[in-house]
Amino acid sequence: MTEPVRPPKIPESVLVVIHTRELEVLLLERADQPGFWQSVTGSKDTAGESARETAIREVAEETGIRVARTAPPAQGLQAAGELPAQALKDWGLRNIYEIYPVWRHRYAPGVTHNTEHVFGLLVPRGIEVRLAPREHLAHAWLPWREAADRCFSPSNAEAILQLPRRLEAC
C-alpha cells in the first residue's frame, strides 16, 4: 500500500519556546533525527493559517498543551485545561534561514529558505506533557542556558538566550 502524496510544506513556520517563570525550558528530541533537541516547531498547514494559529496547533499536537485561541469575554471562562490566550506571546522575531538539505524534499522544488515566527509560551511548573510519538522520542525541562546549548538549531538557541529579557518584559 502506498502512502498518499502530501502537498509540499509551506516555507513559513513557527518556533515556540515553552518555558516556566523559573526559566526552565521544554525541549523535545526529534524522532526522525535522534539526538536533535528543539523547542516546538512546525509549518503552516494552509496559506491562510496565521502564525499564532500555527503556534497553538503545533503546541497541542506536539505536547498536548492547549492554549485558548482568544481571551474569554469579561465574564466568560476558557475551556477546562486550556492555558489563557495571553500565555502565548508573539516575540515579533522573524528568522529567515536555509532549510537543512535533509528536510528540503518536503518543500516544493526550488524552495531553499523558510521564514520562522518566534513565540514564547509561559506555562505553570509541572504541566503535563504528552508527546506525539511519531514526532518526538523524549522531552526534558532544562535551565535556559543548558537548553540553548542542547538545541541543534542556531535560531532556536538564540531565541532561548533571549528568554530572561522577554520574561522581564511580561
BELCORPE-V944874 format. One record per pair of residues at least 4 apart in sequence whose C-alpha atoms are under 8 Angstrom apart, sorted by the first residue. I is the first residue (numbers start at 1). J is the second residue. If there is no record, write none. Layout:
# BELCORPE-V944874
((I & J) (I & J))
This chain:
# BELCORPE-V944874
((8 & 106) (8 & 107) (8 & 108) (9 & 43) (9 & 44) (9 & 45) (9 & 106) (9 & 107) (9 & 108) (10 & 43) (10 & 44) (10 & 45) (10 & 46) (10 & 47) (10 & 107) (11 & 43) (11 & 44) (11 & 107) (11 & 111) (11 & 113) (11 & 114) (11 & 115) (12 & 43) (12 & 44) (12 & 114) (12 & 115) (12 & 116) (12 & 117) (13 & 41) (13 & 42) (13 & 43) (13 & 44) (13 & 51) (13 & 54) (13 & 114) (13 & 115) (13 & 116) (13 & 117) (14 & 40) (14 & 41) (14 & 42) (14 & 43) (14 & 44) (14 & 51) (14 & 54) (14 & 55) (14 & 116) (14 & 117) (14 & 118) (14 & 119) (15 & 39) (15 & 40) (15 & 41) (15 & 42) (15 & 55) (15 & 116) (15 & 117) (15 & 118) (15 & 119) (15 & 156) (16 & 39) (16 & 40) (16 & 41) (16 & 55) (16 & 59) (16 & 118) (16 & 119) (16 & 120) (16 & 121) (17 & 25) (17 & 26) (17 & 39) (17 & 40) (17 & 118) (17 & 119) (17 & 120) (17 & 121) (17 & 159) (17 & 160) (18 & 25) (18 & 26) (18 & 39) (18 & 40) (18 & 120) (18 & 121) (18 & 122) (18 & 123) (19 & 23) (19 & 24) (19 & 25) (19 & 26) (19 & 120) (19 & 121) (19 & 122) (19 & 123) (20 & 24) (20 & 25) (20 & 122) (20 & 123) (20 & 124) (20 & 125) (21 & 122) (21 & 123) (21 & 124) (21 & 125) (21 & 167) (23 & 143) (23 & 144) (23 & 163) (23 & 164) (24 & 141) (24 & 142) (24 & 143) (24 & 144) (25 & 140) (25 & 141) (25 & 142) (25 & 143) (25 & 144) (25 & 147) (25 & 160) (26 & 39) (26 & 139) (26 & 140) (26 & 141) (26 & 142) (26 & 147) (27 & 37) (27 & 38) (27 & 39) (27 & 40) (27 & 139) (27 & 140) (27 & 141) (27 & 142) (27 & 147) (28 & 37) (28 & 38) (28 & 39) (28 & 40) (28 & 136) (28 & 137) (28 & 138) (28 & 139) (28 & 140) (29 & 33) (29 & 34) (29 & 35) (29 & 36) (29 & 37) (29 & 38) (29 & 136) (29 & 137) (29 & 138) (29 & 139) (30 & 34) (30 & 35) (30 & 36) (30 & 37) (30 & 38) (30 & 135) (30 & 136) (30 & 137) (30 & 138) (31 & 133) (31 & 134) (31 & 135) (31 & 136) (31 & 137) (32 & 135) (32 & 136) (34 & 137) (36 & 151) (36 & 152) (37 & 150) (37 & 151) (37 & 152) (38 & 150) (38 & 151) (38 & 152) (38 & 153) (38 & 156) (39 & 151) (39 & 156) (40 & 58) (40 & 59) (40 & 62) (41 & 55) (41 & 58) (42 & 54) (42 & 55) (42 & 58) (43 & 54) (44 & 49) (44 & 50) (44 & 51) (44 & 54) (45 & 49) (45 & 54) (49 & 53) (49 & 54) (50 & 54) (51 & 55) (51 & 117) (52 & 56) (52 & 90) (53 & 57) (53 & 69) (54 & 58) (55 & 59) (55 & 119) (56 & 60) (56 & 66) (56 & 67) (56 & 69) (57 & 61) (58 & 62) (59 & 63) (59 & 64) (59 & 65) (59 & 66) (60 & 64) (60 & 65) (60 & 66) (60 & 67) (61 & 131) (61 & 132) (62 & 130) (62 & 131) (62 & 132) (62 & 135) (62 & 136) (63 & 129) (63 & 130) (63 & 131) (63 & 132) (64 & 128) (64 & 129) (64 & 130) (64 & 131) (65 & 82) (65 & 83) (65 & 128) (65 & 129) (65 & 130) (66 & 81) (66 & 82) (66 & 83) (67 & 82) (67 & 83) (67 & 84) (67 & 85) (67 & 87) (67 & 88) (68 & 78) (68 & 79) (68 & 82) (68 & 83) (68 & 84) (68 & 85) (69 & 85) (70 & 84) (70 & 85) (71 & 78) (71 & 84) (71 & 85) (71 & 86) (72 & 76) (72 & 77) (72 & 78) (73 & 77) (78 & 82) (78 & 84) (83 & 87) (83 & 123) (84 & 88) (87 & 121) (87 & 122) (87 & 123) (88 & 119) (88 & 120) (88 & 121) (88 & 122) (89 & 119) (89 & 120) (89 & 121) (90 & 117) (90 & 118) (90 & 119) (90 & 120) (91 & 118) (91 & 119) (91 & 120) (91 & 166) (92 & 117) (92 & 118) (92 & 119) (93 & 117) (93 & 118) (94 & 115) (94 & 116) (94 & 117) (94 & 118) (95 & 115) (95 & 116) (95 & 117) (95 & 118) (95 & 155) (96 & 113) (96 & 114) (96 & 115) (96 & 116) (97 & 113) (97 & 114) (97 & 115) (97 & 116) (98 & 112) (98 & 113) (98 & 114) (99 & 103) (99 & 104) (99 & 112) (99 & 113) (99 & 114) (100 & 104) (101 & 105) (103 & 107) (104 & 111) (104 & 112) (105 & 109) (107 & 111) (118 & 159) (123 & 127) (131 & 135) (131 & 136) (131 & 137) (131 & 138) (131 & 139) (132 & 136) (133 & 137) (142 & 146) (142 & 147) (143 & 147) (144 & 148) (144 & 160) (144 & 161) (144 & 163) (145 & 149) (145 & 160) (145 & 161) (146 & 150) (147 & 151) (147 & 157) (147 & 160) (148 & 156) (148 & 157) (148 & 158) (148 & 160) (148 & 161) (149 & 157) (150 & 157) (151 & 156) (151 & 157) (152 & 156) (152 & 157) (153 & 157) (154 & 158) (155 & 159) (156 & 160) (157 & 161) (158 & 162) (159 & 163) (162 & 166) (163 & 167) (164 & 168) (165 & 169) (166 & 170))
